[in-house]
Amino acid sequence: MTRTAVIDLGTNTFNLLIASVGATDFQTLYHTKAGVALGMDGINEKKLADPSMERALAALRTFKQKCDEYNVTEIRAFGTSAIREAHNGKAFCEQIKNELGIDVQIISGLEEANLIYQGVKWSYDYAQPAMIMDIGGGTRKKPINSCQIC
């Protein structure tokens, strides 16, 4: 089993999940959230404001320390709506990589919805079709459990 961390860099909240991952299952070792308000003061202009990026970096430094404490061997980080839409989003991801060694993958809204669906599917066993709705800070997604995403 390997120790893996997943970081969701959301518009309002960053999430960290550390797990021991095997071939067919995983065990959650640690989970936390940090309210960073990454989209504050810039989202309407499609930019990440300096104070927002500083809050984000502070949260990521804490997350990185926690990953080190848990001897994480792989960190998967995903940038969502605010980073995806901001004209300086890619540059911010480069800054994160340079300062913390965390490679942030900017994902599309469809990829984000699919990852949400996969996470919920691992957590719940649905006997009937159901709608899963993610009400995020920058987007609204409705992954459907019949593998259709709208």
C-alpha positions as CSV (number, residue, x, y, z in Angstrom):
1,M,0.0,0.0,0.0
2,T,1.2,3.5,-0.9
3,R,0.6,6.7,0.9
4,T,-1.1,9.1,-1.4
5,A,-2.5,12.6,-0.9
6,V,-5.2,14.3,-2.9
7,I,-5.6,18.1,-2.8
8,D,-8.7,19.8,-4.2
9,L,-8.0,23.5,-4.8
10,G,-11.5,24.8,-4.9
11,T,-12.7,28.4,-5.4
12,N,-13.6,28.8,-1.7
13,T,-12.2,25.7,0.1
14,F,-9.1,23.5,-0.3
15,N,-9.4,19.9,0.8
16,L,-6.7,17.4,1.7
17,L,-7.2,13.7,1.9
18,I,-4.3,11.4,2.8
19,A,-4.9,7.7,2.3
20,S,-3.1,4.3,2.2
21,V,-3.9,3.1,-1.3
22,G,-3.9,-0.5,-2.5
23,A,-4.8,-2.1,-5.8
24,T,-8.5,-2.3,-5.1
25,D,-9.1,-0.2,-2.0
26,F,-7.9,2.5,0.2
27,Q,-8.0,3.6,3.9
28,T,-8.4,7.2,4.8
29,L,-5.6,8.3,7.2
30,Y,-6.3,12.0,7.4
31,H,-8.7,14.6,6.0
32,T,-8.9,18.4,6.5
33,K,-10.3,21.5,4.9
34,A,-9.0,25.1,4.7
35,G,-11.2,28.0,3.8
36,V,-9.0,30.1,1.5
37,A,-11.5,32.1,-0.6
38,L,-9.3,31.8,-3.6
39,G,-11.9,33.5,-5.8
40,M,-12.3,36.5,-3.6
41,D,-11.5,40.0,-5.0
42,G,-10.7,38.7,-8.5
43,I,-13.0,36.0,-9.8
44,N,-15.3,38.5,-11.7
45,E,-12.2,39.8,-13.5
46,K,-11.0,36.3,-14.1
47,K,-7.9,36.7,-12.0
48,L,-6.5,35.4,-8.7
49,A,-5.8,38.4,-6.4
50,D,-2.5,38.5,-4.5
51,P,-4.1,38.2,-1.0
52,S,-6.1,35.2,-2.2
53,M,-3.0,33.5,-3.5
54,E,-1.1,34.2,-0.3
55,R,-3.9,32.5,1.7
56,A,-3.8,29.6,-0.7
57,L,-0.1,29.2,-0.4
58,A,-0.3,29.3,3.4
59,A,-2.9,26.5,3.3
60,L,-0.8,24.5,0.9
61,R,2.3,24.8,3.1
62,T,0.3,23.4,6.0
63,F,-1.0,20.6,3.8
64,K,2.5,19.8,2.6
65,Q,3.7,19.6,6.2
66,K,0.9,17.1,6.9
67,C,1.9,15.1,3.9
68,D,5.5,15.0,5.2
69,E,4.3,13.8,8.6
70,Y,2.4,10.9,7.0
71,N,5.3,10.0,4.7
72,V,3.2,10.6,1.6
73,T,4.9,9.3,-1.6
74,E,2.5,10.8,-4.1
75,I,0.6,14.1,-4.1
76,R,-2.2,14.6,-6.6
77,A,-3.5,18.2,-6.7
78,F,-6.3,19.5,-8.8
79,G,-7.1,23.1,-9.7
80,T,-10.8,23.7,-10.3
81,S,-13.0,26.6,-11.4
82,A,-11.1,29.7,-10.0
83,I,-7.7,28.5,-11.2
84,R,-9.1,27.2,-14.5
85,E,-10.9,30.5,-15.3
86,A,-8.2,32.9,-14.1
87,H,-5.8,34.3,-16.6
88,N,-3.0,34.0,-14.0
89,G,-4.1,30.5,-12.9
90,K,-1.3,28.7,-14.8
91,A,1.3,31.0,-13.4
92,F,0.0,30.4,-9.9
93,C,0.3,26.7,-10.4
94,E,3.9,27.2,-11.5
95,Q,4.5,29.2,-8.3
96,I,3.1,26.3,-6.2
97,K,5.3,23.8,-8.1
98,N,8.4,26.0,-7.6
99,E,7.8,26.8,-3.9
100,L,6.3,23.6,-2.6
101,G,7.0,20.9,-5.2
102,I,3.3,20.2,-5.7
103,D,2.3,19.8,-9.3
104,V,-1.3,21.1,-9.8
105,Q,-3.3,19.7,-12.6
106,I,-5.9,22.1,-13.9
107,I,-9.0,20.1,-14.8
108,S,-12.1,20.9,-16.8
109,G,-15.5,21.1,-15.4
110,L,-16.4,17.8,-16.9
111,E,-13.3,16.1,-15.4
112,E,-14.2,17.7,-12.1
113,A,-17.7,16.3,-12.2
114,N,-16.4,12.8,-13.1
115,L,-14.0,12.8,-10.2
116,I,-16.8,13.8,-7.9
117,Y,-18.9,11.0,-9.3
118,Q,-16.1,8.5,-8.8
119,G,-15.6,9.6,-5.2
120,V,-19.3,9.3,-4.4
121,K,-19.5,6.0,-6.1
122,W,-16.7,4.6,-3.9
123,S,-18.6,5.9,-0.8
124,Y,-22.2,4.9,-1.5
125,D,-23.9,1.9,-3.0
126,Y,-26.9,3.2,-5.1
127,A,-29.6,0.6,-6.0
128,Q,-31.6,3.2,-7.9
129,P,-30.5,6.1,-10.2
130,A,-29.7,9.2,-8.2
131,M,-28.5,12.7,-8.9
132,I,-25.3,13.9,-7.2
133,M,-25.0,17.7,-7.1
134,D,-21.8,19.5,-6.3
135,I,-22.5,23.1,-5.3
136,G,-19.1,24.6,-5.5
137,G,-17.8,28.1,-5.2
138,G,-17.2,28.7,-8.9
139,T,-19.4,26.1,-10.7
140,R,-22.4,23.9,-10.3
141,K,-22.1,20.3,-11.5
142,K,-24.6,17.5,-11.6
143,P,-22.9,14.1,-12.0
144,I,-25.5,11.4,-12.5
145,N,-24.8,7.9,-11.2
146,S,-25.8,6.2,-14.5
147,C,-22.4,7.5,-15.8
148,Q,-24.0,10.4,-17.6
149,I,-22.6,13.8,-16.6
150,C,-24.5,16.9,-17.5
